[in-house]
Every structure is written in structure tokens, then in C-alpha cells.
Amino acid sequence: MSVFVTGAAGFIGSNLAHYLVASGRKVVAYDKLTYAGNYSSLEDLEGDNFIFVKGDICNTDAVYAAFKKYSVSSVFHLAAESHVDRSIDGPAEFINTNIVGTFSMLSAARKYFEALVGDQRAAFRFLHISTDEVYGSLGAEGYFTEDTPYAPNSPYSASKASSDHLVRAWYHTYGLPVLTTNCSNNYGPRQFPEKLIPLIIHNALAGKELPIYGDGKNIRDWLYVEDHCRALCTVMENGAVGETYNVGGNCEKQNIEIVKTICSILDGISPKRSGRYEDQIVFVKDRPGHDRRYAIDAAKIKRELGWQPKETFESGMRKTVNWYMENKKWVSDIISGKYQCQRLGLGDQAE
């Protein structure tokens, strides 16, 4: 039996594929290879326990055929358009991939599941990976729990909220054995360089400005990607069907703190000829509808499933900076295409 990972050439998906293969699982990596899906993130996995299938999650028949061909036992559904700035400039792709694509995945999974019998039917699971952004923006205090009402504020978070509701409906209406996780901001290796941390690392080393939105005091709860991968496997193996689990790193940081931490690490391992990397920081116009604070209460997954993050912010961030320093070709190959680290998300290109 195989584990099916959608969005496997993306950031979290590629790290999950590496984690699963290292754990001895046979992985079917399913990805359309859009701008943020890079096969170079998977090419070192080629072997008996890894199969790559180029495919679109919106093609229900193709997904169902892959399920049957590879005798899939479980599905990690990560494929999604995920960048808030891009959703502001072009929301249509987010509606199509995140909502229609999830509907397609659920339809294929339901058809496949209903044909299973015995132990295979009992073991089948569909894990939908979502985001804390569906909950909206927090004030200075409090945390998102699994019972927090949804209040999405961007096209991205609205599309993910919609997909979460579809997953819930397929469980209650059709009995599909689903699980859902809502995670905080991930960081680590293989993240597309439009996201804050890899963008800052790249720009710093290239001598470019380090842009910080607004006053830089927007707060996110940060989670090292390998800790997230362990959480996903824990939920898949031991989570209760129909349940939602919040996954967070217990690591609230302002954006300005993140940038200054990266600068400090680079000052130590790759110092500039003159000055410090922090000198490159500039404050730019804020993102429209920029949520002020996210923070996850991960007590449920810790209490019920025994998961805890292993990396501290300091250890995880140092590993992250070192990975990008050691894999500059990976970054340069990506930015040689359409994305050139330009500013997105001001809304002037919205559909």
C-alpha cells in the first residue's frame, strides 16, 4: 500500500515526502509542477519507495486512477495555492485549486474508499492540511483553538476555509474517514523564495533591500517544517476520524524579529565586507488586510496524540539559513523563471 501526497513538489509536501521515505513508507508524490512546485526538491528520492506522478488535483478521474494504480492506503492533501500576496493579485487560481481542487480530491477519495473492503477500508484515511489563517486575526492576547470561529480576511484564507468546510461535509454526509490539521507558519528547507524567510536570506546575500511590511510588528507563530511533518504523520496514524488538530510551534515572533535574527546569523557565518545585514532593512507599504497576529493553541494534539515540536526557534532558524547557504543553486534555478523576488500583493493586479 502507498501513501499519496498531493503538492509533493512544494515546500511542506517535499519535506513530508523526504520524511515518509526516510521512515520506510512507499510514497506516491502527486504534483502539477506549477511555479511553486519544483521537481528538484524531490529528485534525490528516486528509488523503489518513491513514485512521482505529474497531475492536476482538479482532474478527478486522473486522481482516482492513481489511487487505484498504486493501491493507496492514505492521502496527505497539501496541494494548494498558498501565498497571501498572490491571492490578492489573482484570486481566481486560489478558488480553483483550493476549493475546486479539494472537491475533486474528495470526490475521487470517496469513490475509491467505497470500493475498498476489509482491512484496507478500515485503514484508509484522508488528511487535509490547512492553515491557522482561516481563523482571522487575533488581538494582543489569546490563541486559536479548534473551536475558534472561522473569520478569513484574505482570498487565500477564504479559499482554505472553504476547503476545510468541504472536508468536514464529506465526513458527516458520506462517511469519508477524514482528518484536518490547521498549522501555524512553517519555515525550513525547500520553501519557495517569495515567502518571508527565504526571501530575506536571498536578498541579504544578494545585497538587496530587506522589505518589511508596515511597522514590522505583525506576529506569527512559527513551526519548523520537519516538526510539522512529524505532526502530520502522528495525526494520520493516531488521530480520531473526523477530528481537527491545530499544530503550532509555541514560537510567537514579530516579523521584524525574524528578519533581525536572520541578519544576525548571516553576520556570523557570512559577514559583509562592511556594515551589517540589518542595514539593508527597509519598511514598505503594508499588505491590504494584513492580519495582526496569529497564535496556535496546540494543546489538543499534545494531550491526545503526544506530539511536541523538537526544534527551538534558534536551532530551526540556524538549520534553515545553513540549508539555503548550502543550496544556492536550488534558489537560483527557481528565481531564474517568472518569479524574480518582486513585490506582490498590493492589489493592483487583482482579477
C-alpha positions in Angstrom: 0.0 0.0 0.0 1.2 3.5 -0.8 0.9 6.9 0.8 -0.4 9.6 -1.6 1.0 13.1 -1.1 -0.6 16.0 -3.2 1.5 19.1 -3.6 4.6 16.9 -3.1 6.9 19.2 -5.0 6.0 22.2 -2.9 7.6 23.3 0.4 5.8 21.2 3.0 5.0 18.4 0.6 8.6 17.8 -0.4 9.7 17.8 3.2 6.9 15.4 4.0 7.9 13.1 1.1 11.5 13.1 2.4 10.3 12.3 5.9 8.0 9.5 4.8 10.6 7.8 2.6 13.2 8.0 5.4 10.6 6.3 7.6 10.3 3.4 5.2 7.0 4.3 3.6 6.2 4.0 -0.2 5.3 7.5 -1.4 3.3 8.5 -4.5 4.1 12.2 -5.0 1.4 13.9 -7.0 2.0 17.4 -8.2 1.1 19.6 -11.2 4.5 21.4 -11.1 3.2 24.9 -11.1 5.6 27.8 -10.3 5.9 26.8 -6.7 6.2 23.1 -7.4 9.8 22.1 -8.1 10.9 18.5 -9.0 14.4 19.5 -7.9 13.0 19.3 -4.4 12.3 15.5 -4.9 14.9 14.2 -7.4 17.1 12.8 -4.7 14.3 10.5 -3.6 14.2 8.4 -6.8 14.0 4.7 -5.9 11.8 1.8 -5.1 9.9 3.6 -2.3 9.2 6.8 -4.4 7.0 7.4 -7.4 6.4 10.8 -9.0 3.1 11.4 -10.9 2.6 14.7 -12.6 -1.1 15.5 -12.3 -3.7 18.1 -11.5 -5.9 17.6 -8.4 -8.8 19.2 -10.3 -8.8 16.2 -12.6 -10.9 13.8 -10.5 -10.6 10.9 -13.0 -6.8 11.1 -13.0 -6.6 11.2 -9.2 -8.9 8.2 -8.9 -6.9 6.3 -11.5 -3.7 7.0 -9.5 -5.4 5.8 -6.3 -6.3 2.5 -7.9 -3.0 2.0 -9.7 -0.8 2.5 -6.6 -3.2 0.9 -4.0 -3.3 4.0 -1.9 -3.8 3.5 1.8 -3.8 7.1 2.9 -3.8 10.6 1.4 -2.0 13.7 2.6 -3.7 16.5 0.8 -1.3 19.5 0.8 -1.7 20.8 -2.8 -2.8 24.4 -2.6 -2.1 27.9 -3.7 -0.6 29.3 -0.5 0.8 32.8 -0.9 -1.5 35.6 0.5 0.1 38.3 -1.7 -0.6 36.3 -4.8 -4.2 35.7 -3.7 -4.7 39.5 -3.6 -3.4 40.0 -7.1 -5.1 36.9 -8.6 -7.7 35.2 -6.5 -9.1 33.0 -9.3 -6.4 30.4 -9.1 -6.9 30.1 -5.3 -10.6 29.5 -5.8 -9.9 26.8 -8.4 -7.0 25.0 -6.8 -8.0 25.3 -3.1 -11.8 24.9 -3.4 -12.5 23.1 -6.7 -9.3 21.0 -6.3 -10.3 19.9 -2.8 -13.8 19.0 -4.0 -12.2 16.9 -6.8 -9.8 15.1 -4.3 -12.7 14.3 -2.0 -14.8 13.0 -4.9 -12.0 10.7 -6.0 -11.3 9.6 -2.5 -15.0 8.8 -1.8 -15.3 6.7 -4.9 -12.1 4.9 -4.1 -12.9 4.4 -0.4 -16.4 3.0 -1.1 -14.9 0.2 -3.3 -12.4 -0.9 -0.5 -13.2 -3.8 1.7 -12.0 -5.3 4.9 -8.8 -4.1 6.5 -8.0 -1.8 3.6 -11.3 0.0 4.0 -10.8 0.2 7.8 -7.3 1.7 7.4 -8.0 4.3 4.8 -7.6 7.9 5.8 -7.7 11.3 4.1 -5.8 14.1 5.9 -6.5 17.6 4.8 -3.7 20.1 5.7 -4.9 23.6 6.2 -3.8 26.9 7.9 -4.4 29.0 11.0 -5.2 31.9 8.7 -8.8 30.6 8.4 -9.4 31.9 11.9 -8.7 35.5 11.0 -6.7 37.9 13.2 -6.0 37.8 17.0 -5.7 40.7 19.3 -2.8 41.1 21.7 -3.9 38.1 23.8 -5.5 34.7 23.3 -4.9 31.7 20.9 -6.6 29.9 18.1 -8.2 26.6 19.2 -10.0 24.0 17.2 -13.2 25.7 18.3 -12.3 29.2 17.2 -14.9 30.5 14.7 -13.7 31.0 11.1 -13.1 34.6 10.0 -10.8 34.6 7.0 -9.6 38.0 5.8 -7.8 37.3 2.5 -8.8 35.4 -0.7 -6.2 32.8 0.3 -7.6 32.2 3.8 -11.2 32.3 2.5 -10.4 29.6 -0.1 -8.7 27.4 2.6 -11.7 27.9 4.9 -14.0 26.8 2.2 -11.9 23.6 1.6 -12.0 22.9 5.3 -15.8 23.0 5.3 -15.9 20.7 2.3 -13.8 18.1 4.1 -16.0 18.3 7.2 -19.1 17.9 5.0 -17.7 14.8 3.2 -17.2 13.2 6.6 -20.6 13.9 8.0 -22.5 13.4 4.8 -20.7 10.5 3.2 -18.7 8.9 6.0 -15.3 9.5 4.3 -12.7 9.0 7.0 -11.1 12.4 7.1 -8.8 14.3 9.4 -7.9 18.0 9.3 -4.9 19.9 10.6 -4.6 23.7 10.8 -0.9 24.8 11.2 0.9 27.9 12.0 3.6 29.5 9.7 6.1 26.9 8.6 9.8 27.6 7.8 12.7 25.4 6.8 14.4 23.9 3.7 12.9 24.0 0.2 10.5 26.9 0.7 9.7 29.0 -2.4 11.6 32.3 -2.1 8.6 34.6 -2.3 7.9 33.7 1.4 9.4 35.9 4.1 12.3 33.8 5.5 13.8 32.5 2.2 13.3 35.9 0.6 15.1 37.7 3.3 18.0 35.2 3.2 18.3 35.5 -0.6 18.0 39.3 -0.6 20.5 39.7 2.2 23.2 37.7 0.5 22.5 39.4 -2.8 22.9 42.9 -1.2 19.3 43.8 -1.9 16.8 45.6 0.4 15.1 43.6 3.1 11.5 44.7 2.8 9.3 44.6 6.0 5.6 45.3 5.6 4.1 48.1 7.7 5.7 48.6 11.1 7.1 45.0 11.2 5.2 44.1 14.3 2.8 41.6 12.8 3.1 38.4 14.8 3.1 34.8 13.6 3.6 31.5 15.4 6.5 29.8 13.7 6.9 26.0 13.2 9.9 24.2 11.8 8.8 22.1 8.8 10.1 18.8 10.0 8.2 19.2 13.3 5.1 19.8 11.2 5.9 16.6 9.1 6.1 14.6 12.4 2.8 16.1 13.5 1.1 15.1 10.2 2.3 11.5 10.5 1.1 11.4 14.1 -2.3 12.6 13.2 -2.6 10.2 10.2 -1.6 7.2 12.4 -3.3 8.0 15.6 -5.8 10.9 15.1 -9.6 10.3 15.6 -11.5 10.3 12.3 -13.5 13.5 11.8 -11.4 15.5 14.2 -9.4 18.7 13.7 -5.9 19.2 15.2 -4.1 22.6 15.5 -0.4 22.4 15.0 1.8 25.2 16.3 5.4 25.8 17.3 4.9 27.7 20.5 7.0 30.4 18.9 5.4 33.9 18.5 7.7 36.3 16.8 7.2 39.7 15.2 8.3 39.9 11.5 11.0 42.4 12.5 12.4 39.9 15.0 12.5 37.2 12.3 14.4 39.5 9.9 16.9 40.7 12.5 17.5 37.1 13.6 18.4 36.1 10.0 20.7 39.1 9.7 22.4 38.2 13.0 23.0 34.6 11.8 24.4 35.7 8.5 26.6 38.3 10.2 28.2 35.3 11.9 28.6 32.8 9.1 28.9 35.1 6.0 29.9 38.6 7.2 29.7 41.5 4.8 32.8 43.4 3.8 31.4 46.4 5.6 28.4 47.1 7.8 25.8 44.5 8.9 22.9 42.8 7.0 20.5 44.7 9.2 21.5 47.9 7.4 19.6 46.6 4.4 16.2 46.6 6.2 13.5 48.9 4.7 9.9 49.4 5.7 7.4 49.2 2.9 3.7 49.8 2.4 1.7 47.2 4.3 -0.3 44.4 2.7 -4.0 45.0 2.3 -6.0 43.3 5.1 -2.8 42.2 6.8 -3.8 40.1 9.9 -2.0 41.5 13.0 -1.4 38.3 15.0 -1.7 34.5 14.7 -1.0 32.2 17.6 -1.9 28.5 17.8 -3.1 26.6 20.9 -1.7 23.1 20.1 -2.8 21.6 23.5 -5.1 19.0 21.8 -2.5 17.3 19.6 -0.1 17.4 22.5 -2.6 16.0 25.0 -4.3 13.4 22.8 -1.5 12.3 20.5 1.7 13.1 22.4 3.2 15.3 19.7 5.6 18.1 20.7 7.9 20.3 18.5 11.5 19.3 18.8 13.2 22.4 17.3 13.6 25.7 19.1 13.3 28.8 17.1 17.1 29.3 17.4 18.0 25.8 16.3 15.4 25.7 13.5 16.4 29.1 12.1 20.1 28.2 12.1 19.3 25.0 10.2 17.2 26.9 7.7 19.8 29.6 7.0 22.5 26.9 6.6 20.4 25.0 4.1 19.9 28.0 1.9 23.5 28.8 2.1 24.4 25.3 1.0 21.7 25.2 -1.7 22.1 28.4 -3.6 21.7 26.7 -6.9 18.3 25.5 -5.9 17.2 29.1 -5.2 18.8 30.5 -8.3 17.2 27.9 -10.6 13.8 29.0 -9.2 14.2 32.7 -9.5 15.6 32.4 -13.0 12.0 31.8 -14.0 8.9 34.0 -13.8 9.3 35.0 -10.2 12.2 37.4 -9.6 11.6 38.3 -5.9 9.4 41.2 -6.9 6.8 42.7 -4.6 3.4 41.1 -4.9 0.0 41.6 -3.1 -0.7 45.3 -3.4 -4.0 44.5 -5.2 -3.3 46.5 -8.3 -3.3 43.3 -10.4 -6.4 41.7 -8.9 -8.9 40.0 -11.2 
